[in-house]
Amino acid sequence: MTRRLRTLQEYVRAEAPALRAAAREPDGEPPRAPLLDRLATLQIPRKYARDPLVLDGEEYLVLSAVERVVFHEEAAAYGDAAALLSAPGSLTAGMLVAALGDDAQQSAFFGRLHERPTWTFLAMTEPQGGSDANRLHTTLEPAGSSFVLNGEKRYVGNAHRARTGVVTARTRPGPLGIRCVLVDTSAPGFSAAPIPTLGMRGALGALRFEDLPVPEEALLGRHLPATRRGMWGWLHAFNPLRCVAAAMGVGLARAAHLHVAARLAEQDVTRRRRLAELGARIAGVRSLTMAAARAVDADPGNAHLPAAAKTAAAALAVEATTTALRLLGPGARLEHPLLDRWARDAHGIEHMEGTSHIQRMTVSQALARGDLSPA
Ligand SMILES: Cc1cc2nc3c(=O)[nH]c(=O)nc-3n(C[C@H](O)[C@H](O)[C@H](O)COP(=O)(O)OP(=O)(O)OC[C@H]3O[C@@H](n4cnc5c(N)ncnc54)[C@H](O)[C@@H]3O)c2cc1C
């Protein structure tokens, strides 16, 4: 890791314990902590960023996949993964707006984030199934000089507390008929409700759009060729997002590992050996995640390394938290509520930004194309 990245890592590590203290089971109001408020005005493209983080005289926008990975991994390891998902800011929606928005759209969207901590969402998943992005049922139909939006979304991060967000919808059959639109949550026909979950509590919501008016200016990608407006945009947004999801999985695994390491007696050789094996697995997935982030920064179209890292990290998070509970013995879930919480949160990583089945298809397609060697 470079000196610059280590500086960022040390900053997040120092701030993260306050986040953890604020983050106990946030079913109602989302937890607030200085680190989350700071993140709310980061991850914004340079042209629209007004308040970069300055550490040792250097500016950090936390915009590259590598910086996002370092930030989110450390904040999950020493802070809290679910709280990160409930944080104000631009993470998911901002990726789409940066990829598909014109200057006016980007200026308005990112400008809002500077006014006060503002929650946003990216709504893709529908009740009929989220894995197949092509099978959208939400419709965007012309109505005079504008459009109307009708449909439902579920499992959407911050849906119930956002002021604005991006919604995927279909204008006509076929992949070119999929569009992304900016939606203001004060618009008539918009409703949202939280979804109770066992893991990542407080983070997810469901949305309904009933004849919600969408002005022409809210369509993302109007200035782009038809092939670049819809699916192309979100496929490119997904690659860095998968690295972030992987980083959160690695962070959860590290949190569990650190928690147990601090509690096992020195002479407990067998359990210490198991912990050391887990530590080696964490180191491996951690370096895969950094390699994926570097690959995406070099080529935003690189899908297979983020997919591989996300798959490995989702499995690792579950393995690490389950192993930690076993190593601490019967009653660990009751005696270590934080670990119990992380063990539930770990299952959420599997579903974020596509399940492992979907990631494996991405890796196998790259293999079939000859983009990576089977060795
Ligand atoms: C913590 C968390 C945060 C999330 N944040 C958001 C968000 O901000 N915005 C958003 O839109 N969504 C979000 N989601 C939803 C997430 O993207 C979906 O859960 C995911 O895409 C899977 O969709 P699904 O739950 O509808 O499952 P389904 O698509 O119904 O899949 C069910 C099962 O079938 C498998 N499967 C499906 N298709 C195939 C196939 N072709 N081949 C093999 N197996 C297959 C899947 O792997 C899965 O095991 C979030 C989910 C979680 C848990």
The ligand as an ORCA input file, in Angstrom:
! r2SCAN-3c Opt
* xyz 0 1
  C     -27.602     -5.237      2.089
  C     -28.269     -5.115      0.746
  C     -28.232     -3.893      0.058
  C     -28.883     -3.780     -1.168
  N     -28.896     -2.549     -1.792
  C     -29.628     -2.409     -2.931
  C     -29.752     -1.120     -3.536
  O     -29.233     -0.104     -3.014
  N     -30.483     -1.017     -4.678
  C     -31.091     -2.106     -5.256
  O     -31.737     -1.930     -6.285
  N     -30.986     -3.341     -4.707
  C     -30.271     -3.519     -3.557
  N     -30.206     -4.759     -2.956
  C     -30.897     -5.884     -3.560
  C     -29.913     -6.823     -4.267
  O     -29.343     -6.178     -5.373
  C     -30.715     -8.082     -4.645
  O     -31.041     -8.741     -3.442
  C     -29.930     -8.989     -5.538
  O     -29.765     -8.378     -6.790
  C     -30.659    -10.333     -5.740
  O     -31.969    -10.112     -6.151
  P     -33.182    -10.830     -5.398
  O     -33.019    -10.624     -3.931
  O     -34.441    -10.343     -6.024
  O     -32.973    -12.385     -5.680
  P     -33.331    -13.183     -7.036
  O     -32.828    -12.431     -8.222
  O     -34.777    -13.542     -7.001
  O     -32.428    -14.483     -6.848
  C     -32.803    -15.534     -5.921
  C     -31.720    -16.611     -5.992
  O     -31.621    -17.132     -7.339
  C     -30.286    -17.011     -7.825
  N     -30.325    -16.683     -9.249
  C     -31.061    -15.705     -9.836
  N     -30.815    -15.679    -11.159
  C     -29.912    -16.645    -11.417
  C     -29.270    -17.122    -12.601
  N     -29.524    -16.583    -13.795
  N     -28.396    -18.155    -12.495
  C     -28.128    -18.722    -11.281
  N     -28.730    -18.313    -10.133
  C     -29.575    -17.291    -10.194
  C     -29.655    -15.895     -7.021
  O     -28.248    -16.061     -6.943
  C     -30.312    -16.080     -5.648
  O     -29.630    -17.068     -4.927
  C     -29.564     -4.889     -1.729
  C     -29.577     -6.122     -1.040
  C     -28.948     -6.225      0.183
  C     -29.036     -7.540      0.927
*
